[in-house]
Amino acid sequence: MTALTTVQAYQRELDKLISIDIDRLTEQLSNGYIESIEEYRNLTGKIAGLRSARDLMQEADRVCAELYR
């Protein structure tokens, strides 16, 4: 088993927190707590932004892995 560096541990924890937040927001949408179209758009925008942030983190990780092999 390899030890995680501080950066790897940070990345893993951030990814977990983003996933938890996406799940929380998605649950709000699916449970029908939305009272207006503006609130719906706000939540879906937040979810899209979090997914985009996670995708960018993964892309940065791939780029760094290729650069520092």
Secondary structure, 3 states (H helix, E strand, C coil): CCCCCHHHHHHHHHHHHHHHHHHHHHHHHHCCCCCCHHHHHHHHHHHHHHHHHHHHHHHHHHHHHHHCC
